């Protein structure tokens, strides 16, 4: 196999609690990840000369900062592969929305190149590489929704009912560091005692800091809460979401969004699209 095209799905955090802070400054989290069928598409082709080359432009992101490119180079370094790759990413996941697009791209590149280069690393070994790229990358190397602890990379697979997600993403990008640096950020939410979560469980502890700094997120959240009291922000980004039992309800929820915001409807995934990709 010399080339392949793979999906890189977005995620939402059904809740996100900050439970503490390590001595090195990293925050301790508990979150429930689920992938959704909104996805980027990544085309990869093997190069014999060892070069890693991006074939598509990503606005505002230099090739050296692109997580897809960094993932290929990290795999190359870890395995001493002499092969390279052309990488083309068709973006559908809004950047800066807390949907994990960059991390998912990195994970799908690791999975796909592991096959194309015949490097034969286990998913656990790929996750070790992924941790150096971003805390969300190991989740996208799992096959199922997952409850995460630590900095978000200590994962326990869970089974969740499939539902429809209404997403509203304002035209802004929120830097994770800005939110985690907020002095009012809650950093002592009690740890979950059991890994069984009812519908609408928990909250996003990063949300109040984002609402205080970004009025567009406040407006988007208020609009979704007119349709679901459990609407909340995902991750540290600008995107807000609500879960519904039907596509019709999800589409009705985004129909009343403010002009200029992006409205999307997606379905949660019981399994990652590359779950069986060896």
C-alpha positions as CSV (number, residue, x, y, z in Angstrom):
1,X,0.0,0.0,0.0
2,X,1.5,3.3,-1.1
3,X,-1.4,5.8,-0.3
4,X,-4.5,6.0,1.7
5,X,-7.3,8.4,2.8
6,X,-8.5,8.3,6.4
7,X,-11.0,10.1,8.6
8,X,-10.1,12.2,11.7
9,X,-13.2,12.7,13.8
10,X,-14.0,15.5,16.1
11,X,-14.8,15.0,19.8
12,X,-16.9,16.6,22.4
13,X,-16.3,16.6,26.2
14,X,-19.6,15.6,27.7
15,X,-18.2,17.1,30.9
16,X,-14.9,18.5,31.9
17,X,-13.9,18.9,35.6
18,X,-10.6,20.4,36.9
19,X,-9.8,18.4,40.0
20,X,-6.4,19.8,41.0
21,X,-3.0,21.0,39.8
22,X,0.3,19.2,39.7
23,X,3.6,20.7,41.0
24,X,4.7,21.3,37.4
25,X,1.7,23.5,36.6
26,X,-0.3,20.9,34.6
27,X,-4.0,20.8,35.6
28,X,-5.6,17.5,36.6
29,X,-8.8,16.7,34.8
30,X,-11.7,14.3,34.7
31,X,-13.6,14.3,31.4
32,X,-15.8,12.1,29.3
33,X,-14.7,12.1,25.6
34,X,-16.9,10.9,22.8
35,X,-16.0,11.1,19.1
36,X,-18.6,12.4,16.6
37,X,-19.1,11.9,12.9
38,X,-17.9,15.4,11.9
39,X,-14.4,14.6,10.6
40,X,-11.4,16.0,8.7
41,X,-10.1,13.8,5.8
42,X,-6.4,13.1,5.6
43,X,-4.8,11.8,2.4
44,X,-1.3,10.2,2.8
45,X,1.1,9.0,0.2
46,X,4.4,7.3,0.9
47,X,7.7,9.0,-0.1
48,X,10.9,7.0,-0.6
49,X,13.1,10.0,0.1
50,X,12.2,10.4,3.8
51,X,10.7,13.9,3.4
52,X,7.5,14.9,5.3
53,X,5.6,17.3,3.1
54,X,2.3,19.1,3.6
55,X,0.4,19.3,0.4
56,X,-2.5,21.5,1.6
57,X,-2.4,24.9,3.3
58,X,-3.8,25.5,6.8
59,X,-4.6,29.1,7.5
60,X,-2.5,30.5,10.3
61,X,-0.5,27.3,10.9
62,X,3.0,26.8,9.6
63,X,3.9,23.3,8.4
64,X,6.3,22.9,11.4
65,X,3.5,23.6,13.8
66,X,0.9,21.4,12.1
67,X,0.1,18.5,14.4
68,X,-0.4,16.2,11.4
69,X,3.1,16.9,10.2
70,X,4.6,16.7,13.7
71,X,2.9,13.3,14.2
72,X,4.6,12.0,11.0
73,X,7.9,13.2,12.2
74,X,7.5,11.8,15.7
75,X,6.6,8.4,14.3
76,X,9.6,8.6,11.9
77,X,11.9,9.5,14.9
78,X,10.5,6.7,17.1
79,X,10.8,4.0,14.5
80,X,13.9,5.2,12.5
81,X,11.9,4.8,9.4
82,X,13.6,6.0,6.2
83,X,10.2,6.6,4.5
84,X,8.4,9.9,4.3
85,X,5.0,11.1,3.4
86,X,2.9,13.6,1.5
87,X,0.1,14.8,3.8
88,X,-3.0,16.5,2.6
89,X,-5.7,17.5,5.2
90,X,-9.2,18.5,4.1
91,X,-10.5,20.5,7.2
92,X,-14.1,20.2,8.2
93,X,-13.6,20.6,12.0
94,X,-13.7,24.3,13.0
95,X,-10.3,25.2,14.6
96,X,-10.2,26.7,18.1
97,X,-13.7,25.3,18.9
98,X,-12.7,22.7,21.5
99,X,-13.4,19.9,19.1
100,X,-9.9,18.4,19.0
101,X,-9.4,18.7,15.2
102,X,-5.6,19.0,15.4
103,X,-5.2,16.2,17.9
104,X,-7.5,13.9,15.9
105,X,-5.5,14.7,12.7
106,X,-2.3,13.7,14.5
107,X,-3.8,10.4,15.8
108,X,-5.1,9.4,12.3
109,X,-1.7,10.2,10.8
110,X,0.0,8.0,13.4
111,X,-2.5,5.1,12.7
112,X,-2.3,5.4,8.9
113,X,1.5,5.8,8.6
114,X,2.0,2.9,11.0
115,X,0.4,0.8,8.3
116,X,1.9,2.5,5.3
117,X,5.4,2.4,6.6
118,X,4.9,-1.1,8.1
119,X,6.3,0.1,11.4
120,X,3.9,-2.3,13.3
121,X,3.6,-0.4,16.6
122,X,0.8,-1.2,19.0
123,X,-1.9,1.4,19.8
124,X,-0.3,1.7,23.2
125,X,3.1,2.6,21.6
126,X,1.4,5.0,19.3
127,X,-0.3,6.6,22.4
128,X,3.1,7.1,24.0
129,X,4.2,9.0,20.9
130,X,0.9,10.9,20.9
131,X,1.3,12.2,24.4
132,X,4.2,14.2,23.3
133,X,2.0,15.9,20.7
134,X,-1.1,16.8,22.9
135,X,-3.1,15.4,25.8
136,X,-6.1,14.7,23.6
137,X,-4.2,12.6,21.1
138,X,-4.3,9.3,23.1
139,X,-8.1,9.5,23.2
140,X,-8.2,9.5,19.4
141,X,-6.1,6.4,19.3
142,X,-8.8,4.5,21.4
143,X,-11.7,2.7,19.7
144,X,-14.5,3.8,22.1
145,X,-15.7,6.7,24.1
146,X,-13.6,7.1,27.2
147,X,-13.5,8.6,30.7
148,X,-10.2,10.3,31.2
149,X,-8.2,11.3,34.3
150,X,-4.8,12.8,34.9
151,X,-4.0,15.5,32.3
152,X,-6.7,13.8,30.1
153,X,-4.6,10.9,28.9
154,X,-5.4,8.2,31.5
155,X,-8.3,6.6,29.7
156,X,-11.0,4.1,30.7
157,X,-13.2,3.0,27.7
158,X,-17.0,3.3,28.4
159,X,-20.1,2.5,26.5
160,X,-22.6,5.4,25.8
161,X,-25.9,5.5,24.0
162,X,-25.6,7.1,20.5
163,X,-27.2,10.6,20.3
164,X,-27.3,13.6,18.1
165,X,-25.2,16.6,18.8
166,X,-26.1,20.2,18.0
167,X,-23.0,22.4,17.7
168,X,-22.8,26.2,17.5
169,X,-19.3,27.6,16.9
170,X,-18.7,31.3,17.0
171,X,-16.1,32.7,14.6
172,X,-13.4,33.0,17.2
173,X,-10.5,30.8,18.3
174,X,-9.8,30.4,22.1
175,X,-6.3,29.6,23.2
176,X,-6.3,26.8,25.8
177,X,-3.5,28.6,27.8
178,X,-5.7,31.7,28.2
179,X,-8.5,29.8,29.9
180,X,-6.3,27.6,32.1
181,X,-4.5,30.8,33.3
182,X,-7.7,32.4,34.5
183,X,-7.4,33.3,38.2
184,X,-11.1,32.4,38.8
185,X,-10.8,29.0,37.3
186,X,-12.3,26.2,39.5
187,X,-9.5,23.8,40.3
188,X,-10.9,21.7,43.1
189,X,-14.0,19.9,41.7
190,X,-14.4,16.6,43.7
191,X,-13.3,13.5,41.8
192,X,-16.1,11.2,40.4
193,X,-16.5,8.2,42.7
194,X,-17.8,5.8,40.0
195,X,-17.5,5.7,36.3
196,X,-21.2,5.6,35.5
197,X,-22.6,9.0,34.4
198,X,-26.3,10.0,34.0
199,X,-27.4,12.1,31.1
200,X,-26.4,15.7,31.6
201,X,-23.9,14.8,34.3
202,X,-21.4,17.4,35.5
203,X,-20.3,20.6,33.8
204,X,-17.4,22.2,32.0
205,X,-15.2,24.0,34.6
206,X,-13.5,26.0,31.9
207,X,-16.8,27.5,30.8
208,X,-17.2,30.4,33.2
209,X,-13.7,31.8,32.4
210,X,-14.5,31.6,28.7
211,X,-17.9,33.3,29.1
212,X,-16.3,36.1,31.0
213,X,-13.8,36.8,28.2
214,X,-15.7,36.0,25.0
215,X,-19.2,37.4,24.7
216,X,-19.8,35.4,21.5
217,X,-19.6,32.2,23.5
218,X,-22.1,33.6,26.0
219,X,-24.6,34.4,23.2
220,X,-24.2,31.0,21.6
221,X,-24.7,29.1,24.8
222,X,-27.8,31.1,25.7
223,X,-29.3,30.3,22.3
224,X,-28.7,26.5,22.8
225,X,-30.0,26.6,26.3
226,X,-33.3,27.7,24.9
227,X,-33.5,24.1,23.5
228,X,-31.6,22.2,26.2
229,X,-30.7,23.2,29.8
230,X,-27.7,20.8,29.6
231,X,-26.0,22.8,26.8
232,X,-22.4,23.5,27.6
233,X,-19.0,24.4,26.1
234,X,-16.7,21.6,24.8
235,X,-13.1,21.5,25.8
236,X,-11.5,24.9,26.2
237,X,-12.6,26.2,22.8
238,X,-15.4,28.4,21.6
239,X,-17.8,25.6,20.5
240,X,-21.0,24.9,22.5
241,X,-23.2,21.8,22.2
242,X,-26.3,20.1,23.3
243,X,-27.2,16.4,23.0
244,X,-30.6,15.3,21.6
245,X,-32.4,12.0,21.0
246,X,-33.2,12.9,17.3
247,X,-31.6,14.6,14.4
248,X,-34.8,16.7,14.0
249,X,-34.4,18.2,17.5
250,X,-30.7,18.9,16.9
251,X,-31.4,20.7,13.7
252,X,-34.1,22.8,15.3
253,X,-31.6,23.8,18.0
254,X,-29.1,25.3,15.6
255,X,-31.8,26.9,13.3
256,X,-32.1,29.9,15.7
257,X,-28.4,30.6,16.1
258,X,-27.0,34.1,15.7
259,X,-25.9,35.2,12.3
260,X,-22.1,34.6,11.7
261,X,-21.9,31.5,13.9
262,X,-21.5,28.1,12.4
263,X,-24.1,25.5,13.2
264,X,-23.4,21.8,12.8
265,X,-25.3,18.6,13.5
266,X,-23.4,15.4,14.2
267,X,-23.9,11.9,15.6
268,X,-21.8,10.4,18.3
269,X,-19.7,7.4,17.4
270,X,-19.8,4.1,19.3
271,X,-16.4,3.3,17.7
272,X,-13.7,5.3,16.1
273,X,-13.7,5.0,12.3
274,X,-10.1,3.6,12.4
275,X,-10.8,1.2,15.4
276,X,-10.0,-1.9,13.4
277,X,-7.2,-0.3,11.3
278,X,-4.2,-2.4,12.0
